[in-house]
């Protein structure tokens, strides 16, 4: 496994990260999660990503269950915690989720502290290596939103105050490095500016979607990350399964299809469930097959070998899927194939945005 350093933090991680947001939902029970984690460790994965709100789809009943599963796995695998870099996230404004801070949208500094302490307890560890803000506290278009609307702006906790809260956690030894998720170019620069002005923790990473049907990162954020030495953690490299080819023949509503977009109606209402996203995925999947590759291998290789991506977060529901994703590391895309991929994007842009 190749390794890279996250931003200027000094944290060294593998170029493939295991995401865990399926752990605890109906697709991945605890026994299956343990088997996936054991196999990941066996195959050299040393970077795990989770969040306080997981599993997804989020719910009051299962809030925090993914972290609890990881905590029990660490407890039963002596030494495993020392073998991995562990990342988790604090939720941003929680207006849509009444079980997070009682649905209170106004995030306060103490919320960062309380959320971190709760994650530490669930994970059964005394330190989080990378602590990320799951989505911006302020209003921004995300999770399928296309346009920024100034009319939706409202007073929120300042970037400086957010960094000061994170600084308290770093100084207390509870957090080693900090990062952002689902963030915009303006947001990244604002956090970097405030950190420099006030001697506060510098964000090491940004965790955003990046895949063949959603390359919004390429529209300016990539330059910010490159010039400012902030690492991209690419999530949903398979576009929630669209880029595996599993939905090509029968669409998203096949009851026999085990994918998340088929199982969870709420997922179909989001960006990955758009007809345009499926249509685009079919074109990329056909291109992969025409070049003698599986759709999964081509989609993952696109992320694995991109100069923009520090580490690619893969999400799986079985050991077999994990092995398939890891085996794709050896796939190389020719310049000609990459040019064909770009030609498709020129026509359809980013329907999974």
N, C-alpha and C positions, 0 to 999 in steps of 0.2 A: 504494500500500500504506500503510495506516495504521500508525502506530508507537506504542509504549508503552515506559515505563521499567520495568525489572524490579526490583520492590521498592524498596529505598533504595540500590541499587548504582550507579545512574547509567548502566547498560547500556541502550541504546535498541535495540529490536528490532521487526521487523514483527509484525503481529498473526497472521500465518500462518508457521509454522516447518516446514521440511522434515525429517521424520524419515527415518532411513536404515537401519533395522534389517533391511530386506530385501536390502540391497546385499551381494552375495557369496554368497547362496544361489541355488538353481536358478532362481528366478523372475527374478532381476536379476543378470546377469553384469556385468563391469566396463564393457563397451561401453555397455550399456543404462544403467548408473548414471551414466556420464559424460554421456550424452544428457539424462537427467533433470536432473542438476545444471546443465548448460549452459542448459537451458530455464528452470529455476527462477531462475537469475541473470538471464536475459533478461527475465523477467516480474516482477522486483523482489523476489524472496525474498532476504532478507539474514540469515537465522537458520537454522542447521543444527544438528541434534541427533544424537548418536551415543553409543556406549558401548564400553568395552573388550571386553565379552562378545559384541558383535554380530558376525555376523548371527544372527537367530533363525529357527528353533530353534537354541539354542546347542549347540556341539560342540567337542571338543578340536581337531579338524582345522581348523576355520574361526575359532577364537577370534582376535579382533583383525583379521579380514580387512576388515571395514567401515571401520575406521580406516585401514587400509593403502590401500584404494581411494580414500578421501578424500585421503590424503596424496599419492597419485600424481596425482589430479586437480588439487590445488593446484600441484603441481610443473609440470604441463603448462599451467596457466592463470595466467600471471604477473599478479599483482595481485588474483587472486580471493580469496586469504586476507584481504586488507585490506578486502574488500567485505562480509564476512560476520561475524556474531557466531557463534562456534563453541562448542558445548556438548558435553561428553562426561561419562562417568560411571565411577566406581570401584565394583566389585561389593561387595556387603555380605558377610555370612557365606556361605562357599562350600561348605558341606557337600554340596550336591547336585551340585556341579560339580568333579570331581577335578582338572581341568586348571587351575583357578584357585587359586593358592597351594597346589597339591598337595591340594586338597580340605580344607585346614585351616580350620575354622570360626572359630578364635580370631583375629580380626583384630587386628593390632598397628599402632601409629602408623607404623612404617616401611613397612607395606604400602601406605598412602596415598601415600607419597613414591615408592615403587618403581612403583606402578601409574601414577601421573601421569607419571613419566619415560618409561615405556614407551609411554603414549599419545602424548606429545609426539613421540617418535621415529617412531611409526607414522604420525602425522598430518603430520609434516614441518614442524612449527611450533615456535616458542619460547614460546608462551603459549596457554593455554586460557582463553577468556573466561568460561565458566561451568562449574564443576566440581561434579558432583553425586554424592551417595551413592545408588547405584542402588536399593538396598532397605535397610531398617534392619539394623544389626548385631545388634540384640536380636531376641528372638522376638516376632513379631506375626502376626496373621492377614493374609495377602495372597495375590495371584494366585489368588483363588477361595476362600480360607479365610474362614470366617464368624465364628468365635468366638475370643476371646483365652482362652488356657488358662494360668493361673499355674503349673501343674505343669511346663510346658515351659520355664520361665525357667531361666537359667543365668548364671554370671558372664560378662560381656562387657566390651569396651572402653567406658569411660564416655563420655558425650556430651562432657564437657569434654576428654577426651583426643582424641576424634575432631576436635573443633574446633581443638585445639592443633596437630594434624598438618596440618589444612587451613591454619591460620595460617602454618605454616612455608612452605607452597607459595605463599601470597599474598605473604609477605615476600620470598621468593626471586624474585618476579616471574614465576612460572610459571603463576599462576592470578589472574584478576581478581576473580571473584565466586564464591560457593559456593551450592549448593542441595541439596535433598533430592528423593527420588522414592519413590513407593509408601509414603508416610508417613501417620501418624495425627495427629489433633489433639493428643494428648498429646506425640507426638514433636516436632511443630513447636514447641510451647510450651517443651519441654525445651531444644531447641537455642537458642531465642531467650533463654531465661533464662540459660543458661550463657554465652552470648556477652556479654550485658549485665553479668553478674557479674564476668567475667574479662577483659573488653576483647578479645574474640576476634571473628572474622568473623561477621557477621550473615547468616543465610541469606536469599537474595534471592528464591528460587523454591521451589515444590513441584511436581514433575511427577507427576501422578496420572491414572488413567483418568477420563474424563468424557464420557458420551454418553447417548443416550436410554435405553439398557438398563442403564446403570450411572451413577446420579447420587448415589452415596454421598457425594460432596463436599458435597452439599446438606444432609447430616445433621449439620451442626455445624462441619465443617472450613471451609466458606465464611465463617462468621462470624470464625473465627480469622484467616484470611488477610486478610479485609477490615480488621479492627481492628488487626492487627499489620503491615500494609503488606508482605505477602509475596505474590508473584505466582503465580497458578496457570498452569502449562503443561499443557494438557489433551491427553492422549494417547488413542489409539484412539477418535477421535470417530465413526468408522463401525463401532465394535464388531467389529473384525477382519473387516469385510466384511458382517456380518449386516445392516447398515443401508443397504446398496446395493441390496438386493433380489435379489442374484445367487443366493441360496440358497432363495428363497421357493418355487419350483415343485418342485424335486427334492431339497431338503435338503442335508445336508453330504456325502453319500456318492456324489454324482454324479461318475463318473470323468472326465467331459468338462468338469467345472467347474474353472476354473483358480485358484480362490481358495485361500488358505493353509489354511483349515480343511478343504478337500477334499484337498489335497496331503499335508499333514503329520499323521499320526495322533496325534502327541504333542499337537498343538494342540487336537484334539477332546476331549481329556481335561480341558482347562482350562475356565475360566468361560464363554468364548465358545461352547464346544461343547455347553453344556447345552441339552436340548430346550426348557426354559422360556425361555432367552434367544432361541432361534430363534422360538418362538411369539410372544414379545413383539415382536421385530423385525418380524415379519409384520404385526402390528397397526399399528405405526408406519409401515411402508412403505405399507400400504393407505391410511392417513390422508393421507400425502403425495400419493399418486396422486389421491385424492378431491379434493384442493385444487389439482390441476393442477401438482404439483411432482414431480420425481424424488425417490425416497427419499434419494439421496445429497445432493441440494441441501438438503432439509429438515433432515437430520441435521447437516450441516455448518453451516447457518445457525443452528441451535439453539446450537451452540458459539460460532460467530463473533460472535454478537450478545449473548451472555450477559455480564452485568456481572461475573460471577465469573471469567471467563477472560481472562488477559492475552494469551496466544498459543496458538493451536491447532496441534498437531503433526499434520501429515498424512503418511501413509505410502503410497507409490504404487509400482507395478511397471512403469509405462510413462509416456511423455510424454503420451499421451492422457488417462490417469488424472490426471496432474498438472494439465493444463489444465481438466479437469472440476472438480477440487477448487477451483482458483483462481477459476474462473468463478462458483462458488457464492457467492463473497463478496458479490455484488450481490443475493442473495436475501433478502427480508424476510419474516418470519413475522408474520402479523396477530395482534392480541391474542386473537381468537377461536380461531385455530389453536393458539396457545400454551396456551389454556385447555383445548382438547381433548387436547393432549399431556399436560397435568397430570392430566386425568381418567383417562387410560390408566395413568399412573404410580401414581395412587392405588389402582388395582385390582391392579397387578402388581408394584409397587415396583421392585426392582433385581435382576433375575435374572442379569445379567451381572457381578454383584459378585465 
